């Protein structure tokens, strides 16, 4: 299973200041999602107000006061195998000078 987000261009509102473009730690999103740069952190799914990005990890029920809401799982921290793969990939990108952290 590919753990990276799915991009739905029809949902994109072409915001003048794209929050996803500003927050993506690997600059994987410009006009499209570059899956070679993306390592599946989920920042785009969290940031886009128009839900142009989705990650298919499912949802968990969360009880608040008297109602239950479903909260999407953005990044599965319990998936230790995938977490190690992501950490190794990130380490390689840092060592190769391919990882740029934007200040926001």
TORTIBA-171193 format. One record per residue (C-alpha): residue number from 1; y, z, x. Coordinates in nm, 4 decimals, decimal comma. Layout:
BEGIN
+-----+----------+----------+----------+
| num |        y |        z |        x |
+-----+----------+----------+----------+
| NUM |        Y |        Z |        X |
...
+-----+----------+----------+----------+
//
This chain:
BEGIN
+-----+----------+----------+----------+
| num |        y |        z |        x |
+-----+----------+----------+----------+
|   1 |   0,0000 |   0,0000 |   0,0000 |
|   2 |   0,3434 |  -0,0950 |   0,1320 |
|   3 |   0,5598 |   0,2179 |   0,1287 |
|   4 |   0,8895 |   0,0326 |   0,1569 |
|   5 |   1,1244 |  -0,0225 |  -0,1366 |
|   6 |   1,1258 |  -0,3235 |  -0,3643 |
|   7 |   1,4637 |  -0,4949 |  -0,4019 |
|   8 |   1,5663 |  -0,6327 |  -0,7430 |
|   9 |   1,8626 |  -0,8658 |  -0,6755 |
|  10 |   1,9238 |  -0,9187 |  -1,0477 |
|  11 |   2,0201 |  -0,5496 |  -1,0755 |
|  12 |   2,2660 |  -0,5648 |  -0,7863 |
|  13 |   2,6285 |  -0,5537 |  -0,9012 |
|  14 |   2,7667 |  -0,6776 |  -0,5663 |
|  15 |   2,9848 |  -0,3714 |  -0,5291 |
|  16 |   3,2919 |  -0,4202 |  -0,3136 |
|  17 |   3,1814 |  -0,1238 |  -0,1039 |
|  18 |   2,8019 |  -0,1212 |  -0,1075 |
|  19 |   2,6801 |   0,2367 |  -0,0664 |
|  20 |   2,3339 |   0,1170 |   0,0354 |
|  21 |   2,4767 |  -0,0997 |   0,3123 |
|  22 |   2,6795 |   0,1972 |   0,4369 |
|  23 |   2,3939 |   0,4483 |   0,4264 |
|  24 |   2,0905 |   0,2498 |   0,5419 |
|  25 |   2,0042 |   0,4027 |   0,8812 |
|  26 |   1,8482 |   0,0806 |   1,0140 |
|  27 |   2,0894 |  -0,1708 |   0,8560 |
|  28 |   1,7894 |  -0,3226 |   0,6790 |
|  29 |   1,9961 |  -0,4265 |   0,3778 |
|  30 |   2,2712 |  -0,6830 |   0,4098 |
|  31 |   2,2444 |  -0,9509 |   0,1397 |
|  32 |   1,8695 |  -0,8986 |   0,1073 |
|  33 |   1,6231 |  -0,6341 |   0,2216 |
|  34 |   1,4882 |  -0,7025 |   0,5696 |
|  35 |   1,1426 |  -0,5447 |   0,5529 |
|  36 |   1,1008 |  -0,5786 |   0,9295 |
|  37 |   1,3891 |  -0,3354 |   0,9842 |
|  38 |   1,3109 |  -0,1087 |   0,6878 |
|  39 |   1,0889 |   0,1902 |   0,7600 |
|  40 |   1,0756 |   0,3245 |   0,4047 |
|  41 |   1,3066 |   0,6272 |   0,4184 |
|  42 |   1,4152 |   0,5785 |   0,0553 |
|  43 |   1,7893 |   0,6109 |   0,1181 |
|  44 |   1,8542 |   0,2871 |  -0,0724 |
|  45 |   1,6655 |   0,4042 |  -0,3807 |
|  46 |   1,8573 |   0,7300 |  -0,3745 |
|  47 |   2,1967 |   0,5688 |  -0,3115 |
|  48 |   2,2159 |   0,2628 |  -0,5370 |
|  49 |   2,3765 |   0,3536 |  -0,8716 |
|  50 |   2,2322 |   0,0384 |  -1,0334 |
|  51 |   1,8669 |   0,0966 |  -0,9349 |
|  52 |   1,8486 |  -0,2283 |  -0,7394 |
|  53 |   1,5872 |  -0,0629 |  -0,5159 |
|  54 |   1,2678 |   0,1121 |  -0,6210 |
|  55 |   0,9856 |   0,2802 |  -0,4391 |
|  56 |   0,6552 |   0,2990 |  -0,6227 |
|  57 |   0,5568 |   0,6555 |  -0,5390 |
|  58 |   0,5525 |   0,7795 |  -0,8945 |
|  59 |   0,7302 |   1,0690 |  -1,0597 |
|  60 |   0,6733 |   1,4403 |  -1,0959 |
|  61 |   0,7589 |   1,6508 |  -1,4010 |
|  62 |   1,0342 |   1,9060 |  -1,3456 |
|  63 |   1,1207 |   2,1711 |  -1,6026 |
|  64 |   1,4867 |   2,2593 |  -1,6523 |
|  65 |   1,5821 |   2,5210 |  -1,9095 |
|  66 |   1,4147 |   2,3900 |  -2,2240 |
|  67 |   1,3315 |   2,0319 |  -2,1294 |
|  68 |   1,1111 |   1,8477 |  -1,8838 |
|  69 |   1,2500 |   1,5583 |  -1,6842 |
|  70 |   1,0651 |   1,3197 |  -1,4555 |
|  71 |   1,1947 |   1,3102 |  -1,1002 |
|  72 |   1,1077 |   1,0047 |  -0,8905 |
|  73 |   0,9339 |   1,0733 |  -0,5629 |
|  74 |   1,1455 |   0,9030 |  -0,2985 |
|  75 |   0,9558 |   0,9798 |   0,0201 |
|  76 |   0,6152 |   1,1425 |   0,0136 |
|  77 |   0,6331 |   1,4163 |   0,2705 |
|  78 |   0,2709 |   1,5066 |   0,2048 |
|  79 |   0,1548 |   1,1722 |   0,3434 |
|  80 |   0,1094 |   1,2886 |   0,7030 |
|  81 |  -0,0480 |   0,9612 |   0,8186 |
|  82 |   0,2485 |   0,7567 |   0,6969 |
|  83 |   0,4932 |   1,0181 |   0,8284 |
|  84 |   0,3421 |   0,9876 |   1,1768 |
|  85 |   0,3548 |   0,6080 |   1,1602 |
|  86 |   0,7207 |   0,6225 |   1,0563 |
|  87 |   0,7982 |   0,8707 |   1,3339 |
|  88 |   0,6309 |   0,6461 |   1,5929 |
|  89 |   0,8171 |   0,3408 |   1,4645 |
|  90 |   1,1481 |   0,5266 |   1,4658 |
|  91 |   1,0851 |   0,6507 |   1,8207 |
|  92 |   1,0202 |   0,2925 |   1,9375 |
|  93 |   1,3387 |   0,1696 |   1,7706 |
|  94 |   1,5433 |   0,4463 |   1,9313 |
|  95 |   1,3940 |   0,3773 |   2,2739 |
|  96 |   1,4609 |   0,0035 |   2,2363 |
|  97 |   1,8198 |   0,0652 |   2,1255 |
|  98 |   1,7475 |  -0,0840 |   1,7820 |
|  99 |   1,8345 |   0,2230 |   1,5769 |
| 100 |   2,1952 |   0,2926 |   1,4923 |
| 101 |   2,2981 |   0,5971 |   1,2925 |
| 102 |   2,6125 |   0,5419 |   1,0919 |
| 103 |   2,8537 |   0,8290 |   1,0473 |
| 104 |   2,9467 |   0,8794 |   0,6791 |
+-----+----------+----------+----------+
//
